[in-house]
Amino acid sequence: MGDPMKIHVPKWAQEEFWNEPLEGTMEFWAFRFIPKCGIGDLIEFFFDDKKVAEATVAMIEAPGLSHCDSTGRFRHRWKVFWRPETFKDLRD
C-alpha cells in the first residue's frame, strides 16, 4: 500500500459528490493521466483543503472502456473506482 491518493474536489462537484451511486455500481473519479495509486490504496477526498471522506481503491480502468452511467461523461479518462462499502463520510 502506498501513500493515500489525495483528491481535491472542485467547488462545482462538491454538492453532487454526496449523491449515492446507482444500486450495484461503483463510484469513480476520472483523471487525464495514469493515476498514481494501486488497488487497496486509500483515497482521501478534500473540500477546500479539509478532509471530508475516504475510500479504498477497488479498480483502475484505462480510458475508453466505460463512462459515467448518469451523464455519459469521462469515457476518455483513466478511472479510479471504489466500492460503496469502503466509503467513509468524515464530515462533522
C-alpha positions as CSV (number, residue, x, y, z in Angstrom):
1,M,0.0,0.0,0.0
2,G,1.3,3.4,-1.0
3,D,0.6,6.9,0.3
4,P,-3.0,7.9,0.2
5,M,-4.2,9.5,-3.0
6,K,-5.4,13.0,-2.3
7,I,-8.4,14.3,-4.4
8,H,-9.3,17.9,-4.1
9,V,-12.9,18.0,-5.1
10,P,-13.6,21.2,-7.1
11,K,-16.4,23.5,-5.9
12,W,-18.6,22.7,-8.9
13,A,-18.6,19.0,-7.9
14,Q,-18.9,19.3,-4.2
15,E,-22.7,19.2,-3.9
16,E,-23.0,16.3,-6.4
17,F,-20.2,14.4,-4.6
18,W,-22.6,13.2,-1.9
19,N,-25.2,11.6,-4.3
20,E,-25.5,7.9,-3.8
21,P,-24.4,5.7,-6.7
22,L,-26.9,3.6,-8.6
23,E,-27.6,0.2,-7.0
24,G,-24.9,-2.4,-8.0
25,T,-22.4,0.2,-9.3
26,M,-19.1,1.5,-8.0
27,E,-18.2,5.2,-7.8
28,F,-15.1,6.5,-9.7
29,W,-13.0,9.6,-10.1
30,A,-11.7,10.3,-13.6
31,F,-8.2,11.5,-14.5
32,R,-6.5,12.7,-17.7
33,F,-3.3,10.9,-16.8
34,I,-2.5,7.5,-15.3
35,P,-3.4,7.7,-11.6
36,K,-0.6,7.3,-9.1
37,C,-2.3,4.7,-6.9
38,G,-2.9,1.0,-6.7
39,I,-5.7,-1.4,-5.7
40,G,-6.1,-1.3,-1.9
41,D,-4.7,2.2,-1.6
42,L,-6.6,4.8,0.4
43,I,-8.2,7.7,-1.4
44,E,-8.7,10.9,0.7
45,F,-11.2,13.5,-0.6
46,F,-10.9,17.2,0.3
47,F,-13.2,20.2,0.1
48,D,-11.3,23.4,0.4
49,D,-8.3,21.7,2.0
50,K,-10.5,19.9,4.6
51,K,-10.6,16.1,4.5
52,V,-14.3,15.1,4.1
53,A,-14.2,11.5,3.1
54,E,-12.1,8.5,2.3
55,A,-12.4,5.2,0.4
56,T,-10.3,2.3,-0.8
57,V,-9.3,1.8,-4.4
58,A,-11.0,-1.3,-5.9
59,M,-10.1,-1.0,-9.5
60,I,-8.2,1.2,-12.0
61,E,-9.5,1.4,-15.6
62,A,-7.9,2.6,-18.7
63,P,-9.6,5.2,-21.0
64,G,-12.3,4.1,-23.5
65,L,-13.8,1.2,-21.5
66,S,-16.7,2.8,-19.7
67,H,-18.3,6.1,-18.9
68,C,-20.5,7.7,-16.2
69,D,-23.9,5.9,-16.2
70,S,-25.8,9.1,-15.3
71,T,-24.0,11.7,-17.5
72,G,-22.2,9.7,-20.2
73,R,-19.0,11.7,-19.5
74,F,-15.4,10.6,-18.8
75,R,-15.2,7.8,-21.5
76,H,-11.7,9.0,-22.5
77,R,-10.3,9.3,-19.0
78,W,-8.5,7.0,-16.6
79,K,-10.8,6.0,-13.8
80,V,-10.2,5.0,-10.1
81,F,-13.1,3.1,-8.7
82,W,-14.1,2.3,-5.1
83,R,-16.8,0.2,-3.6
84,P,-19.5,2.0,-1.7
85,E,-18.9,-0.1,1.4
86,T,-15.4,1.3,1.8
87,F,-16.6,4.9,1.5
88,K,-16.4,6.8,4.8
89,D,-18.1,10.2,5.3
90,L,-15.8,12.2,7.6
91,R,-17.9,15.4,7.7
92,D,-18.5,16.8,11.2
